[in-house]
């Protein structure tokens, strides 16, 4: 679990950090084209300049820059042998719930409303989803979060499958939605 949190946190921090830098560069120069904007379909610029890109009044990637170091720190604590108390696990889990809900909403907005994909955003999705699923499995397995035994077994025993189905589902929804626009990529 420690390694998963450290790696997931680092991947999420790198994606959020890169997107934050690009957002600051765009704010400083409206003519700047972000390094992650390749064409009309793969375009961080379209996503970050939408209202959804600053849902709380500031650029969304700043949330990741603040949150992913917490995930990394938690992972390092586990690797160092610390056994965090229940309240810390539930706090981490609550943060991953909010993160998973947020990236799922951002995915739907990106694909179905904005009509563009942001590679750095997708890196953040890729980090957030397994972090949420595995943290959920852990808090259930340790009984930090009450749940019926069958639910607990189903989630804990299938964390990898749940993660893969979720990520594969995102890939399928993207492929279906943009099927007739893939010529824009190449």
NORDA-V357662 format. One record per residue. N is the residue number from 1. RES is the residue in one letter. PSI is psi in radians with two decimals (NA if undefined). BURIAL is I if it has 16 or more other C-alpha atoms within 10 Angstrom, else O. Layout:
BEGIN
n->[N:N]
res->[RES:RES]
psi->[PSI:PSI]
burial->[BURIAL:BURIAL]
END
This chain:
BEGIN
n->[1:2:3:4:5:6:7:8:9:10:11:12:13:14:15:16:17:18:19:20:21:22:23:24:25:26:27:28:29:30:31:32:33:34:35:36:37:38:39:40:41:42:43:44:45:46:47:48:49:50:51:52:53:54:55:56:57:58:59:60:61:62:63:64:65:66:67:68:69:70:71:72:73:74:75:76:77:78:79:80:81:82:83:84:85:86:87:88:89:90:91:92:93:94:95:96:97:98:99:100:101:102:103:104:105:106:107:108:109:110:111:112:113:114:115:116:117:118:119:120:121:122:123:124:125:126:127:128:129:130:131:132:133:134:135:136:137:138:139:140:141:142:143:144:145:146:147:148:149:150:151:152:153:154:155:156:157:158:159:160:161:162:163:164:165:166:167:168:169:170:171:172:173:174:175:176:177:178:179:180:181:182:183:184:185:186]
res->[X:X:X:X:X:X:X:X:X:X:X:X:X:X:X:X:X:X:X:X:X:X:X:X:X:X:X:X:X:X:X:X:X:X:X:X:X:X:X:X:X:X:X:X:X:X:X:X:X:X:X:X:X:X:X:X:X:X:X:X:X:X:X:X:X:X:X:X:X:X:X:X:X:X:X:X:X:X:X:X:X:X:X:X:X:X:X:X:X:X:X:X:X:X:X:X:X:X:X:X:X:X:X:X:X:X:X:X:X:X:X:X:X:X:X:X:X:X:X:X:X:X:X:X:X:X:X:X:X:X:X:X:X:X:X:X:X:X:X:X:X:X:X:X:X:X:X:X:X:X:X:X:X:X:X:X:X:X:X:X:X:X:X:X:X:X:X:X:X:X:X:X:X:X:X:X:X:X:X:X:X:X:X:X:X:X]
psi->[-0.67:-0.82:-0.68:-0.76:-0.71:-0.86:-0.81:-0.73:-0.73:-0.76:-0.81:-0.69:-0.72:-0.79:-0.82:-0.72:-0.81:-0.75:-0.64:-0.77:-0.80:-0.68:-0.71:-0.72:-0.67:-0.71:-0.59:-0.40:1.75:-0.33:-0.10:2.32:2.05:2.58:-0.29:0.20:1.90:-0.58:-3.11:-0.40:-0.75:1.63:1.80:-0.64:-0.83:-0.72:-0.84:-0.45:-0.07:2.86:-0.51:-0.41:-0.20:0.98:-0.64:0.29:-0.04:2.79:2.28:-0.65:-0.39:-0.50:-0.81:-0.66:-0.54:-0.64:-0.70:-0.56:-0.52:-0.76:-0.78:-0.81:-0.73:-0.77:-0.74:-0.70:-0.74:-0.76:-0.49:-0.05:0.06:2.50:1.60:2.57:2.90:-0.77:-0.59:-0.73:-0.75:-0.60:-0.79:-0.79:-0.77:-0.71:-0.68:-0.56:-0.88:-0.73:-0.77:-0.73:-0.78:-0.82:-0.52:-0.74:-0.77:-0.66:-0.85:-0.68:-0.76:-0.85:-0.83:-0.32:-0.94:-0.66:0.51:2.70:2.38:1.97:-0.73:-0.64:-0.73:-0.56:-0.73:-0.72:-0.77:-0.51:-0.69:-0.75:-0.92:-0.60:-0.77:-0.87:-0.81:-0.59:-0.72:-0.82:-0.71:-0.85:-0.50:-0.78:-0.60:0.02:0.50:-0.45:2.08:2.45:2.66:2.59:-0.70:-0.71:-0.78:-0.85:-0.75:-0.75:-0.85:-0.75:-0.19:0.49:-0.78:-0.75:-0.77:-0.78:-0.83:-0.71:-0.74:-0.88:-0.69:-0.68:-0.77:-0.80:-0.71:-0.79:-0.71:-0.84:-0.77:-0.80:-0.66:0.22:-0.80:0.06:0.08:-0.38:-0.35:-0.42:-0.66:NA]
burial->[O:I:O:I:I:I:I:I:I:I:I:I:I:I:I:I:I:I:I:I:O:I:I:O:O:I:O:O:O:O:O:O:O:I:O:I:I:I:O:O:I:I:I:I:I:I:I:I:O:O:O:I:I:O:O:O:O:O:I:I:I:I:I:I:I:O:I:I:I:I:I:I:O:I:I:I:O:I:O:O:O:O:O:O:O:O:O:O:I:I:O:I:I:O:I:I:I:O:I:I:O:O:I:I:O:I:I:I:I:I:I:O:O:I:I:I:I:I:I:I:I:I:I:I:I:I:I:I:I:I:I:I:I:I:I:I:I:I:I:I:I:O:O:I:I:O:O:O:O:O:O:I:O:O:I:I:O:O:I:O:O:I:I:O:O:I:I:O:O:I:O:O:I:I:O:O:O:I:O:O:O:O:O:O:O:O]
END
